[in-house]
Amino acid sequence: TIIANDYSPDPPGQNTGYYVEVASSDATGSIINNANGTSFNCGLYVKDFLQGPYLTSSHLMRTDLAAGNYLPFSQPYTGAPWSYAGTEQVASYPAGAVDWVLVELRTGTAASTVVARRAGLLKNDGTLMDISGSSPLVFHSFVPGNSYYVVMYHRSHMPVMTATAITLPNTAATQHDFTTNPAANVYST
């Protein structure tokens, strides 16, 4: 019997396997999964632009800070007002990295409804990526199929939140795009 406590929500988690040991020569019977409701890894596809590095001529953001190693190699949101204790870090910046962002998942619009936070990197085309350099940003303790408001923070830009709760996981084809139709996609425009 697989119980919820047997599942590890820690990275990599998404590909975590269960090992079953047969304690007798009788191979009849069944394996029961009682881990229903357990949180699993889930990806979040989001697109956003930062005004500072944005180039209107190319519709891309500059990568000068990452390319010049002017960004910290560990997530920079440990201090106030974020006080985020995450351990995300990189040895080098993935291609196209612009800067670090902090992403929250909320069950409501109030800050008191935060259920998960994770730091990731914003790519020059506006795509949110995990520290591995691939999209999407992956949350490791998550209930798939639920709807969440997504909040994205940056150290020197205004935060942005989805206008409505979005069902996660989403896909690259259904990514939430803050860059189009702000009246419909951004909370409190």
N, CA, C and O atoms as a DFTB+ gen file, in Angstrom:
756 C
 N C O
     1  1       0.846      -1.176       0.000
     2  2       0.000       0.000       0.000
     3  2       0.885       1.231       0.000
     4  3       1.795       1.350       0.821
     5  1       0.622       2.142      -0.915
     6  2       1.350       3.407      -0.991
     7  2       0.551       4.438      -0.210
     8  3      -0.614       4.682      -0.524
     9  1       1.151       5.039       0.790
    10  2       0.456       6.055       1.569
    11  2       1.037       7.425       1.253
    12  3       2.148       7.536       0.733
    13  1       0.281       8.461       1.570
    14  2       0.697       9.819       1.232
    15  2       2.073      10.157       1.788
    16  3       2.842      10.855       1.126
    17  1       2.403       9.682       2.984
    18  2       3.701       9.979       3.588
    19  2       4.866       9.382       2.813
    20  3       6.010       9.801       2.994
    21  1       4.591       8.414       1.955
    22  2       5.643       7.801       1.154
    23  2       6.047       8.659      -0.034
    24  3       7.096       8.430      -0.637
    25  1       5.233       9.633      -0.374
    26  2       5.527      10.466      -1.538
    27  2       6.388      11.646      -1.131
    28  3       6.078      12.345      -0.165
    29  1       7.445      11.865      -1.850
    30  2       8.331      12.984      -1.553
    31  2       7.974      14.167      -2.450
    32  3       8.044      14.054      -3.673
    33  1       7.590      15.306      -1.857
    34  2       7.296      16.482      -2.663
    35  2       8.556      17.254      -3.030
    36  3       8.469      18.269      -3.721
    37  1       9.718      16.802      -2.587
    38  2      10.964      17.496      -2.870
    39  2      11.406      17.243      -4.298
    40  3      11.068      16.217      -4.889
    41  1      12.162      18.178      -4.848
    42  2      12.662      17.980      -6.203
    43  2      13.481      16.708      -6.286
    44  3      14.177      16.423      -5.312
    45  1      13.471      15.925      -7.333
    46  2      12.702      16.180      -8.538
    47  2      11.234      15.801      -8.421
    48  3      10.435      16.309      -9.208
    49  1      10.828      14.952      -7.503
    50  2       9.430      14.690      -7.208
    51  2       8.562      14.287      -8.365
    52  3       7.895      13.254      -8.311
    53  1       8.558      15.091      -9.424
    54  2       7.685      14.833     -10.559
    55  2       7.907      13.445     -11.133
    56  3       6.971      12.822     -11.635
    57  1       9.119      12.964     -11.063
    58  2       9.430      11.644     -11.607
    59  2       9.734      10.632     -10.503
    60  3      10.340       9.589     -10.750
    61  1       9.308      10.955      -9.288
    62  2       9.559      10.058      -8.172
    63  2       8.858       8.724      -8.404
    64  3       7.695       8.694      -8.806
    65  1       9.548       7.641      -8.158
    66  2       8.955       6.323      -8.336
    67  2       8.772       5.636      -7.001
    68  3       9.480       5.927      -6.036
    69  1       7.836       4.739      -6.953
    70  2       7.613       3.932      -5.777
    71  2       8.307       2.599      -5.982
    72  3       8.254       2.029      -7.072
    73  1       8.954       2.101      -4.945
    74  2       9.586       0.798      -5.004
    75  2       8.785      -0.140      -4.125
    76  3       8.532       0.156      -2.957
    77  1       8.391      -1.261      -4.680
    78  2       7.584      -2.221      -3.952
    79  2       8.416      -3.473      -3.744
    80  3       8.955      -4.037      -4.696
    81  1       8.516      -3.897      -2.514
    82  2       9.262      -5.097      -2.185
    83  2       8.269      -6.209      -1.883
    84  3       7.377      -6.051      -1.049
    85  1       8.430      -7.317      -2.561
    86  2       7.561      -8.473      -2.328
    87  2       8.238      -9.321      -1.263
    88  3       9.368      -9.779      -1.430
    89  1       7.510      -9.520      -0.150
    90  2       8.111     -10.192       1.001
    91  2       7.878     -11.701       1.012
    92  3       8.283     -12.373       1.960
    93  1       7.245     -12.238      -0.002
    94  2       7.040     -13.686      -0.033
    95  2       7.060     -14.143      -1.479
    96  3       7.145     -13.324      -2.394
    97  1       6.983     -15.419      -1.680
    98  2       6.995     -15.943      -3.040
    99  2       5.611     -15.881      -3.678
   100  3       5.481     -16.142      -4.874
   101  1       4.581     -15.544      -2.915
   102  2       3.224     -15.436      -3.448
   103  2       3.111     -14.113      -4.191
   104  3       3.111     -13.052      -3.567
   105  1       3.016     -14.160      -5.490
   106  2       2.979     -12.948      -6.299
   107  2       1.561     -12.488      -6.612
   108  3       1.376     -11.600      -7.445
   109  1       0.567     -13.065      -5.969
   110  2      -0.803     -12.633      -6.212
   111  2      -1.142     -11.448      -5.311
   112  3      -0.472     -11.225      -4.302
   113  1      -2.156     -10.701      -5.662
   114  2      -2.582      -9.563      -4.853
   115  2      -2.580      -8.289      -5.668
   116  3      -2.529      -8.314      -6.898
   117  1      -2.636      -7.193      -4.972
   118  2      -2.697      -5.912      -5.673
   119  2      -1.916      -4.859      -4.906
   120  3      -1.629      -5.017      -3.719
   121  1      -1.581      -3.793      -5.597
   122  2      -0.931      -2.643      -4.985
   123  2      -1.978      -1.545      -4.921
   124  3      -2.580      -1.202      -5.938
   125  1      -2.198      -0.995      -3.747
   126  2      -3.224       0.024      -3.557
   127  2      -2.558       1.369      -3.371
   128  3      -1.633       1.494      -2.568
   129  1      -3.010       2.383      -4.101
   130  2      -2.486       3.740      -3.967
   131  2      -3.451       4.549      -3.111
   132  3      -4.522       4.940      -3.576
   133  1      -3.075       4.798      -1.866
   134  2      -3.882       5.613      -0.968
   135  2      -3.302       7.019      -0.828
   136  3      -3.538       7.687       0.178
   137  1      -2.558       7.463      -1.811
   138  2      -1.914       8.775      -1.753
   139  2      -2.768       9.850      -2.420
   140  3      -2.242      10.889      -2.822
   141  1      -4.070       9.620      -2.544
   142  2      -4.942      10.627      -3.151
   143  2      -4.845      11.946      -2.393
   144  3      -4.740      11.961      -1.166
   145  1      -4.881      13.049      -3.129
   146  2      -4.817      14.363      -2.514
   147  2      -3.412      14.810      -2.171
   148  3      -3.223      15.887      -1.607
   149  1      -2.431      14.000      -2.504
   150  2      -1.048      14.361      -2.238
   151  2      -0.593      15.402      -3.245
   152  3      -0.963      15.343      -4.418
   153  1       0.205      16.347      -2.792
   154  2       0.724      17.372      -3.690
   155  2       1.797      16.784      -4.592
   156  3       2.613      15.973      -4.153
   157  1       1.793      17.188      -5.833
   158  2       2.783      16.738      -6.803
   159  2       3.444      17.951      -7.447
   160  3       2.956      19.072      -7.302
   161  1       4.540      17.739      -8.150
   162  2       5.183      18.829      -8.870
   163  2       4.302      19.301     -10.004
   164  3       3.602      18.514     -10.641
   165  1       4.349      20.592     -10.243
   166  2       3.495      21.151     -11.273
   167  2       4.154      22.369     -11.884
   168  3       4.742      23.185     -11.173
   169  1       4.062      22.496     -13.196
   170  2       4.663      23.620     -13.893
   171  2       3.697      24.770     -14.080
   172  3       2.487      24.570     -14.191
   173  1       4.243      25.985     -14.113
   174  2       3.472      27.206     -14.312
   175  2       4.039      27.953     -15.508
   176  3       5.196      28.374     -15.497
   177  1       3.226      28.115     -16.531
   178  2       3.630      28.859     -17.721
   179  2       3.072      30.276     -17.641
   180  3       1.857      30.475     -17.621
   181  1       3.980      31.267     -17.594
   182  2       3.605      32.678     -17.503
   183  2       4.524      33.476     -18.412
   184  3       5.682      33.114     -18.620
   185  1       3.992      34.569     -18.952
   186  2       4.795      35.485     -19.754
   187  2       4.587      36.896     -19.227
   188  3       3.455      37.314     -18.979
   189  1       5.682      37.628     -19.058
   190  2       5.626      38.993     -18.557
   191  2       6.863      39.744     -19.047
   192  3       7.912      39.141     -19.273
   193  1       6.737      41.036     -19.206
   194  2       7.877      41.877     -19.572
   195  2       8.169      42.842     -18.441
   196  3       7.257      43.306     -17.757
   197  1       9.452      43.143     -18.246
   198  2       9.876      44.187     -17.321
   199  2      10.171      45.428     -18.147
   200  3      10.874      45.351     -19.155
   201  1       9.642      46.565     -17.732
   202  2       9.789      47.782     -18.528
   203  2      11.244      48.204     -18.679
   204  3      11.657      48.617     -19.762
   205  1      12.032      48.106     -17.598
   206  2      13.416      48.559     -17.638
   207  2      14.239      47.952     -18.765
   208  3      14.811      48.701     -19.557
   209  1      14.324      46.627     -18.872
   210  2      15.152      46.023     -19.921
   211  2      14.426      45.807     -21.256
   212  3      15.014      45.271     -22.195
   213  1      13.158      46.218     -21.347
   214  2      12.373      45.932     -22.558
   215  2      12.803      46.811     -23.731
   216  3      12.967      48.022     -23.581
   217  1      12.983      46.198     -24.887
   218  2      13.342      46.895     -26.123
   219  2      12.143      46.862     -27.069
   220  3      11.759      45.793     -27.544
   221  1      11.557      48.011     -27.343
   222  2      10.383      48.050     -28.215
   223  2      10.725      47.635     -29.642
   224  3       9.863      47.127     -30.359
   225  1      11.962      47.843     -30.060
   226  2      12.336      47.504     -31.434
   227  2      12.304      45.999     -31.698
   228  3      11.960      45.570     -32.800
   229  1      12.657      45.204     -30.701
   230  2      12.720      43.749     -30.895
   231  2      11.639      43.000     -30.120
   232  3      11.437      41.806     -30.341
   233  1      10.941      43.690     -29.215
   234  2       9.960      43.055     -28.322
   235  2      10.615      41.962     -27.472
   236  3      10.001      40.940     -27.163
   237  1      11.863      42.202     -27.107
   238  2      12.613      41.330     -26.212
   239  2      13.197      42.191     -25.092
   240  3      13.226      43.417     -25.193
   241  1      13.653      41.550     -24.044
   242  2      14.334      42.265     -22.965
   243  2      15.838      42.032     -23.069
   244  3      16.292      40.980     -23.517
   245  1      16.593      43.035     -22.647
   246  2      18.054      42.932     -22.660
   247  2      18.511      41.902     -21.618
   248  3      17.869      41.723     -20.583
   249  1      19.612      41.242     -21.907
   250  2      20.190      40.240     -21.000
   251  2      21.549      40.697     -20.467
   252  3      22.349      39.879     -20.013
   253  1      21.804      41.996     -20.524
   254  2      23.106      42.552     -20.153
   255  2      23.526      42.189     -18.728
   256  3      24.685      41.846     -18.497
   257  1      22.596      42.260     -17.769
   258  2      22.958      42.009     -16.376
   259  2      23.401      40.569     -16.157
   260  3      24.404      40.322     -15.487
   261  1      22.670      39.632     -16.709
   262  2      23.048      38.218     -16.568
   263  2      24.332      37.933     -17.339
   264  3      25.221      37.249     -16.831
   265  1      24.437      38.452     -18.559
   266  2      25.617      38.201     -19.387
   267  2      26.879      38.758     -18.734
   268  3      27.959      38.184     -18.876
   269  1      26.746      39.869     -18.022
   270  2      27.903      40.475     -17.368
   271  2      28.127      39.999     -15.940
   272  3      28.979      40.534     -15.230
   273  1      27.363      38.991     -15.516
   274  2      27.438      38.466     -14.140
   275  2      27.201      39.539     -13.088
   276  3      27.849      39.539     -12.041
   277  1      26.268      40.461     -13.365
   278  2      25.900      41.500     -12.411
   279  2      24.727      41.080     -11.526
   280  3      24.360      41.796     -10.595
   281  1      24.153      39.942     -11.812
   282  2      23.040      39.434     -11.009
   283  2      23.569      38.465      -9.962
   284  3      24.595      37.820     -10.181
   285  1      22.885      38.354      -8.829
   286  2      23.320      37.369      -7.832
   287  2      23.061      35.951      -8.343
   288  3      22.139      35.727      -9.127
   289  1      23.865      35.014      -7.902
   290  2      23.685      33.628      -8.321
   291  2      22.674      32.888      -7.442
   292  3      22.274      31.766      -7.755
   293  1      22.267      33.525      -6.342
   294  2      21.201      32.996      -5.481
   295  2      20.023      33.948      -5.544
   296  3      20.202      35.148      -5.750
   297  1      18.827      33.425      -5.369
   298  2      17.634      34.268      -5.431
   299  2      17.773      35.446      -4.457
   300  3      18.217      35.258      -3.325
   301  1      17.394      36.669      -4.892
   302  2      17.634      37.873      -4.097
   303  2      16.457      38.356      -3.247
   304  3      16.421      39.531      -2.884
   305  1      15.509      37.503      -2.923
   306  2      14.288      37.947      -2.235
   307  2      14.255      37.596      -0.751
   308  3      13.176      37.440      -0.178
   309  1      15.422      37.469      -0.122
   310  2      15.480      37.079       1.283
   311  2      15.079      38.213       2.224
   312  3      14.554      37.958       3.308
   313  1      15.315      39.443       1.829
   314  2      15.032      40.594       2.691
   315  2      13.607      41.095       2.557
   316  3      12.811      40.580       1.772
   317  1      13.308      42.131       3.358
   318  2      11.994      42.778       3.304
   319  2      11.843      43.482       1.960
   320  3      12.839      43.989       1.445
   321  1      10.676      43.541       1.375
   322  2       9.394      43.131       1.932
   323  2       9.012      41.673       1.640
   324  3       7.934      41.231       2.036
   325  1       9.881      40.926       0.954
   326  2       9.516      39.572       0.530
   327  2       9.782      38.525       1.609
   328  3       8.948      37.650       1.842
   329  1      10.934      38.610       2.266
   330  2      11.330      37.665       3.320
   331  2      11.131      36.216       2.883
   332  3      10.554      35.405       3.606
   333  1      11.618      35.916       1.697
   334  2      11.490      34.581       1.116
   335  2      12.755      33.782       1.435
   336  3      13.864      34.244       1.168
   337  1      12.596      32.608       1.995
   338  2      13.729      31.793       2.439
   339  2      14.119      30.706       1.444
   340  3      14.819      29.763       1.816
   341  1      13.691      30.811       0.207
   342  2      14.011      29.787      -0.788
   343  2      15.500      29.684      -1.051
   344  3      16.246      30.641      -0.842
   345  1      15.929      28.516      -1.510
   346  2      17.351      28.248      -1.725
   347  2      17.715      28.178      -3.214
   348  3      18.767      27.641      -3.561
   349  1      16.873      28.707      -4.085
   350  2      17.158      28.643      -5.520
   351  2      18.473      29.364      -5.828
   352  3      18.726      30.471      -5.352
   353  1      19.293      28.704      -6.635
   354  2      20.549      29.298      -7.056
   355  2      20.994      28.681      -8.372
   356  3      20.552      27.598      -8.754
   357  1      21.874      29.391      -9.052
   358  2      22.441      28.907     -10.314
   359  2      23.953      29.050     -10.259
   360  3      24.474      29.935      -9.581
   361  1      24.654      28.182     -10.971
   362  2      26.108      28.301     -11.088
   363  2      26.454      29.270     -12.210
   364  3      27.472      29.960     -12.167
   365  1      25.582      29.308     -13.215
   366  2      25.703      30.259     -14.323
   367  2      24.293      30.507     -14.845
   368  3      23.379      29.722     -14.592
   369  1      24.130      31.586     -15.561
   370  2      22.790      31.929     -16.037
   371  2      22.453      31.210     -17.335
   372  3      23.272      31.159     -18.253
   373  1      21.245      30.653     -17.413
   374  2      20.818      30.008     -18.662
   375  2      20.738      31.044     -19.781
   376  3      20.602      32.239     -19.518
   377  1      20.821      30.590     -21.004
   378  2      20.718      31.476     -22.168
   379  2      19.407      32.251     -22.106
   380  3      18.353      31.681     -21.827
   381  1      19.479      33.540     -22.366
   382  2      18.282      34.379     -22.418
   383  2      17.813      34.907     -21.080
   384  3      16.795      35.597     -21.028
   385  1      18.521      34.610     -19.982
   386  2      18.089      35.064     -18.655
   387  2      18.215      36.579     -18.537
   388  3      19.225      37.166     -18.927
   389  1      17.165      37.204     -17.987
   390  2      17.144      38.655     -17.777
   391  2      17.377      38.981     -16.308
   392  3      18.246      39.788     -15.978
   393  1      16.596      38.349     -15.420
   394  2      16.702      38.622     -13.993
   395  2      15.852      37.632     -13.201
   396  3      15.063      36.874     -13.766
   397  1      16.030      37.656     -11.884
   398  2      15.250      36.845     -10.973
   399  2      13.866      37.453     -10.774
   400  3      13.709      38.674     -10.796
   401  1      12.873      36.608     -10.581
   402  2      11.530      37.028     -10.176
   403  2      11.071      36.097      -9.061
   404  3      11.551      34.970      -8.939
   405  1      10.135      36.584      -8.251
   406  2       9.533      35.768      -7.200
   407  2       8.071      35.585      -7.566
   408  3       7.375      36.557      -7.860
   409  1       7.604      34.346      -7.551
   410  2       6.234      34.038      -7.961
   411  2       5.482      33.431      -6.785
   412  3       5.985      32.549      -6.089
   413  1       4.259      33.927      -6.580
   414  2       3.379      33.406      -5.533
   415  2       2.147      32.796      -6.149
   416  3       1.659      33.257      -7.180
   417  1       1.647      31.759      -5.516
   418  2       0.339      31.208      -5.836
   419  2      -0.562      31.512      -4.653
   420  3      -0.196      31.259      -3.505
   421  1      -1.752      32.061      -4.935
   422  2      -2.700      32.421      -3.882
   423  2      -4.061      31.800      -4.182
   424  3      -4.438      31.624      -5.340
   425  1      -4.782      31.477      -3.128
   426  2      -6.145      30.981      -3.308
   427  2      -7.138      32.123      -3.426
   428  3      -8.273      31.903      -3.848
   429  1      -6.746      33.329      -3.068
   430  2      -7.577      34.529      -3.180
   431  2      -6.689      35.701      -3.534
   432  3      -5.501      35.524      -3.801
   433  1      -7.252      36.895      -3.540
   434  2      -6.467      38.067      -3.917
   435  2      -5.656      38.632      -2.755
   436  3      -4.696      39.366      -2.987
   437  1      -6.009      38.316      -1.532
   438  2      -5.316      38.849      -0.362
   439  2      -3.971      38.154      -0.143
   440  3      -3.821      36.966      -0.428
   441  1      -3.004      38.906       0.364
   442  2      -1.672      38.349       0.636
   443  2      -1.720      37.213       1.654
   444  3      -0.828      36.365       1.677
   445  1      -2.737      37.191       2.482
   446  2      -2.861      36.143       3.498
   447  2      -3.248      34.785       2.910
   448  3      -3.284      33.792       3.637
   449  1      -3.537      34.723       1.610
   450  2      -3.970      33.469       0.978
   451  2      -2.849      32.762       0.214
   452  3      -3.122      31.854      -0.571
   453  1      -1.593      33.161       0.431
   454  2      -0.457      32.546      -0.258
   455  2      -0.337      31.077       0.143
   456  3      -0.349      30.742       1.328
   457  1      -0.219      30.202      -0.867
   458  2      -0.036      28.772      -0.613
   459  2       1.324      28.265      -1.081
   460  3       1.758      27.195      -0.655
   461  1       2.001      29.009      -1.944
   462  2       3.316      28.591      -2.427
   463  2       4.053      29.802      -2.979
   464  3       3.445      30.734      -3.504
   465  1       5.372      29.770      -2.849
   466  2       6.238      30.804      -3.411
   467  2       7.462      30.120      -3.999
   468  3       7.919      29.091      -3.500
   469  1       7.980      30.710      -5.068
   470  2       9.163      30.133      -5.706
   471  2       9.857      31.208      -6.525
   472  3       9.199      32.000      -7.200
   473  1      11.177      31.240      -6.470
   474  2      11.958      32.158      -7.295
   475  2      12.319      31.469      -8.599
   476  3      12.613      30.273      -8.627
   477  1      12.293      32.229      -9.665
   478  2      12.666      31.711     -10.974
   479  2      13.341      32.804     -11.775
   480  3      13.651      33.874     -11.250
   481  1      13.562      32.535     -13.022
   482  2      14.234      33.493     -13.897
   483  2      13.304      33.902     -15.025
   484  3      12.534      33.095     -15.547
   485  1      13.392      35.168     -15.388
   486  2      12.616      35.671     -16.510
   487  2      13.520      35.682     -17.727
   488  3      14.645      36.178     -17.674
   489  1      13.022      35.132     -18.822
   490  2      13.772      35.028     -20.073
   491  2      13.528      36.276     -20.922
   492  3      12.527      36.967     -20.725
   493  1      14.412      36.569     -21.845
   494  2      14.309      37.801     -22.638
   495  2      13.037      37.895     -23.478
   496  3      12.656      38.999     -23.870
   497  1      12.369      36.787     -23.767
   498  2      11.110      36.842     -24.515
   499  2       9.905      36.956     -23.584
   500  3       8.760      36.909     -24.035
   501  1      10.166      37.106     -22.271
   502  2       9.098      37.256     -21.296
   503  2       8.664      35.958     -20.638
   504  3       7.832      35.976     -19.731
   505  1       9.208      34.844     -21.074
   506  2       8.834      33.541     -20.540
   507  2       9.468      33.326     -19.166
   508  3      10.645      33.623     -18.961
   509  1       8.693      32.819     -18.253
   510  2       9.187      32.462     -16.930
   511  2       9.847      31.095     -17.026
   512  3       9.282      30.173     -17.614
   513  1      11.046      30.956     -16.450
   514  2      11.719      29.662     -16.504
   515  2      12.251      29.268     -15.142
   516  3      12.501      30.112     -14.281
   517  1      12.418      27.967     -14.967
   518  2      12.973      27.421     -13.747
   519  2      14.479      27.673     -13.736
   520  3      15.048      28.052     -14.760
   521  1      15.123      27.468     -12.602
   522  2      16.560      27.723     -12.510
   523  2      17.383      26.792     -13.393
   524  3      18.562      27.045     -13.639
   525  1      16.762      25.718     -13.865
   526  2      17.443      24.804     -14.789
   527  2      17.593      25.419     -16.173
   528  3      18.369      24.933     -16.996
   529  1      16.844      26.493     -16.425
   530  2      16.889      27.137     -17.732
   531  2      15.775      26.697     -18.646
   532  3      15.647      27.207     -19.759
   533  1      14.958      25.752     -18.192
   534  2      13.845      25.311     -19.024
   535  2      12.541      25.859     -18.466
   536  3      12.423      26.122     -17.269
   537  1      11.588      26.022     -19.331
   538  2      10.259      26.443     -18.889
   539  2       9.455      25.180     -18.683
   540  3       9.659      24.206     -19.408
   541  1       8.583      25.161     -17.757
   542  2       8.078      26.235     -16.921
   543  2       8.769      26.270     -15.565
   544  3       9.629      25.442     -15.266
   545  1       8.371      27.258     -14.742
   546  2       8.778      27.271     -13.341
   547  2       8.001      26.147     -12.665
   548  3       6.790      26.032     -12.857
   549  1       8.686      25.314     -11.871
   550  2       8.041      24.158     -11.258
   551  2       7.865      24.377      -9.761
   552  3       8.809      24.722      -9.050
   553  1       6.634      24.169      -9.301
   554  2       6.336      24.191      -7.873
   555  2       6.338      22.751      -7.398
   556  3       5.788      21.871      -8.061
   557  1       6.962      22.506      -6.241
   558  2       7.166      21.143      -5.782
   559  2       6.159      20.655      -4.748
   560  3       6.153      19.468      -4.424
   561  1       5.327      21.513      -4.231
   562  2       4.272      21.098      -3.294
   563  2       2.997      21.767      -3.761
   564  3       2.775      22.943      -3.474
   565  1       2.177      21.056      -4.460
   566  2       1.147      21.678      -5.255
   567  2      -0.024      20.736      -5.449
   568  3       0.165      19.522      -5.524
   569  1      -1.223      21.273      -5.532
   570  2      -2.396      20.446      -5.798
   571  2      -2.871      20.722      -7.227
   572  3      -3.509      21.748      -7.467
   573  1      -2.576      19.833      -8.178
   574  2      -2.989      20.050      -9.558
   575  2      -4.508      20.097      -9.695
   576  3      -5.224      19.410      -8.967
   577  1      -4.994      20.905     -10.625
   578  2      -6.418      21.011     -10.893
   579  2      -7.092      22.114     -10.116
   580  3      -8.254      22.426     -10.376
   581  1      -6.396      22.717      -9.166
   582  2      -6.955      23.836      -8.422
   583  2      -6.638      25.141      -9.138
   584  3      -5.747      25.197      -9.985
   585  1      -7.377      26.188      -8.789
   586  2      -7.175      27.498      -9.402
   587  2      -6.493      28.429      -8.421
   588  3      -6.808      28.444      -7.231
   589  1      -5.556      29.204      -8.936
   590  2      -4.757      30.097      -8.113
   591  2      -4.585      31.448      -8.805
   592  3      -4.523      31.537     -10.031
   593  1      -4.512      32.483      -7.993
   594  2      -4.049      33.776      -8.480
   595  2      -2.534      33.692      -8.491
   596  3      -1.930      33.186      -7.545
   597  1      -1.923      34.182      -9.550
   598  2      -0.470      34.147      -9.679
   599  2       0.044      35.575      -9.542
   600  3      -0.409      36.475     -10.249
   601  1       0.991      35.777      -8.628
   602  2       1.600      37.083      -8.403
   603  2       3.072      36.985      -8.762
   604  3       3.760      36.058      -8.336
   605  1       3.559      37.950      -9.552
   606  2       4.964      37.977      -9.926
   607  2       5.595      39.258      -9.387
   608  3       5.127      40.365      -9.651
   609  1       6.677      39.072      -8.619
   610  2       7.415      40.194      -8.042
   611  2       8.769      40.338      -8.720
   612  3       9.381      39.358      -9.145
   613  1       9.222      41.585      -8.808
   614  2      10.583      41.892      -9.236
   615  2      11.105      42.974      -8.310
   616  3      10.334      43.795      -7.814
   617  1      12.407      42.981      -8.073
   618  2      12.998      43.914      -7.105
   619  2      12.803      45.381      -7.458
   620  3      12.716      46.214      -6.557
   621  1      12.734      45.719      -8.724
   622  2      12.655      47.139      -9.076
   623  2      11.500      47.461     -10.019
   624  3      11.532      48.477     -10.714
   625  1      10.494      46.615     -10.046
   626  2       9.294      46.854     -10.842
   627  2       8.068      46.608      -9.972
   628  3       8.157      45.955      -8.931
   629  1       6.945      47.123     -10.394
   630  2       5.708      46.874      -9.652
   631  2       5.318      45.405      -9.777
   632  3       5.512      44.807     -10.835
   633  1       4.774      44.816      -8.717
   634  2       4.298      43.435      -8.834
   635  2       3.059      43.378      -9.716
   636  3       2.377      44.383      -9.919
   637  1       2.783      42.203     -10.230
   638  2       1.616      42.009     -11.088
   639  2       0.918      40.717     -10.664
   640  3       1.574      39.739     -10.307
   641  1      -0.428      40.719     -10.707
   642  2      -1.207      39.548     -10.328
   643  2      -2.245      39.271     -11.409
   644  3      -2.750      40.193     -12.050
   645  1      -2.555      38.000     -11.604
   646  2      -3.571      37.626     -12.589
   647  2      -4.916      38.229     -12.194
   648  3      -5.229      38.342     -11.009
   649  1      -5.700      38.612     -13.183
   650  2      -7.007      39.217     -12.933
   651  2      -7.975      38.225     -12.305
   652  3      -8.833      38.597     -11.504
   653  1      -7.830      36.980     -12.673
   654  2      -8.678      35.915     -12.135
   655  2      -7.789      34.734     -11.766
   656  3      -6.637      34.652     -12.191
   657  1      -8.333      33.835     -10.980
   658  2      -7.589      32.618     -10.652
   659  2      -7.495      31.757     -11.906
   660  3      -8.461      31.641     -12.660
   661  1      -6.336      31.160     -12.123
   662  2      -6.157      30.292     -13.284
   663  2      -5.928      28.858     -12.804
   664  3      -5.298      28.629     -11.771
   665  1      -6.442      27.912     -13.562
   666  2      -6.316      26.507     -13.200
   667  2      -4.928      26.018     -13.585
   668  3      -4.462      26.227     -14.705
   669  1      -4.288      25.369     -12.638
   670  2      -2.945      24.862     -12.860
   671  2      -2.934      23.353     -12.661
   672  3      -3.686      22.849     -11.826
   673  1      -2.118      22.623     -13.386
   674  2      -1.095      23.153     -14.261
   675  2      -1.686      23.675     -15.566
   676  3      -2.726      23.213     -16.036
   677  1      -0.991      24.646     -16.128
   678  2      -1.350      25.081     -17.465
   679  2      -0.253      24.615     -18.408
   680  3       0.709      23.980     -17.976
   681  1      -0.386      24.918     -19.668
   682  2       0.579      24.443     -20.665
   683  2       1.170      25.631     -21.401
   684  3       0.720      26.762     -21.220
   685  1       2.165      25.385     -22.223
   686  2       2.754      26.455     -23.028
   687  2       1.686      27.081     -23.921
   688  3       1.714      28.284     -24.180
   689  1       0.746      26.265     -24.390
   690  2      -0.314      26.769     -25.261
   691  2      -1.338      27.600     -24.498
   692  3      -2.018      28.440     -25.088
   693  1      -1.455      27.373     -23.193
   694  2      -2.439      28.103     -22.395
   695  2      -1.766      28.993     -21.354
   696  3      -2.368      29.317     -20.330
   697  1      -0.511      29.391     -21.613
   698  2       0.215      30.213     -20.644
   699  2      -0.524      31.506     -20.359
   700  3      -1.221      32.039     -21.223
   701  1      -0.368      32.008     -19.140
   702  2      -0.979      33.291     -18.798
   703  2      -0.041      34.382     -19.292
   704  3       1.127      34.425     -18.906
   705  1      -0.549      35.256     -20.141
   706  2       0.276      36.289     -20.772
   707  2      -0.110      37.658     -20.221
   708  3      -1.135      38.225     -20.600
   709  1       0.734      38.189     -19.313
   710  2       0.496      39.516     -18.761
   711  2       0.721      40.608     -19.800
   712  3       0.285      41.742     -19.600
   713  1       1.395      40.289     -20.907
   714  2       1.793      41.324     -21.873
   715  2       0.690      41.691     -22.854
   716  3       0.814      42.692     -23.560
   717  1      -0.379      40.916     -22.920
   718  2      -1.476      41.240     -23.833
   719  2      -2.740      41.489     -23.054
   720  3      -2.991      40.824     -22.049
   721  1      -3.536      42.426     -23.495
   722  2      -4.843      42.748     -22.927
   723  2      -4.796      42.887     -21.396
   724  3      -5.432      42.108     -20.686
   725  1      -4.047      43.872     -20.888
   726  2      -3.923      44.039     -19.435
   727  2      -5.266      44.177     -18.723
   728  3      -5.395      43.712     -17.590
   729  1      -6.256      44.788     -19.334
   730  2      -7.562      44.959     -18.675
   731  2      -8.174      43.608     -18.314
   732  3      -8.886      43.498     -17.315
   733  1      -7.907      42.599     -19.104
   734  2      -8.459      41.268     -18.852
   735  2      -7.500      40.354     -18.102
   736  3      -7.943      39.422     -17.431
   737  1      -6.192      40.601     -18.200
   738  2      -5.194      39.676     -17.669
   739  2      -4.512      40.106     -16.387
   740  3      -3.869      39.291     -15.726
   741  1      -4.641      41.385     -16.019
   742  2      -3.944      41.899     -14.837
   743  2      -4.963      42.332     -13.799
   744  3      -5.933      43.013     -14.133
   745  1      -4.762      41.950     -12.551
   746  2      -5.658      42.320     -11.463
   747  2      -5.605      43.819     -11.202
   748  3      -4.527      44.413     -11.193
   749  1      -6.755      44.424     -10.993
   750  2      -6.876      45.823     -10.578
   751  2      -6.177      46.785     -11.535
   752  3      -5.425      47.659     -11.104
   753  1      -6.427      46.623     -12.827
   754  2      -5.811      47.541     -13.787
   755  2      -6.447      48.919     -13.713
   756  3      -6.053      49.821     -14.451
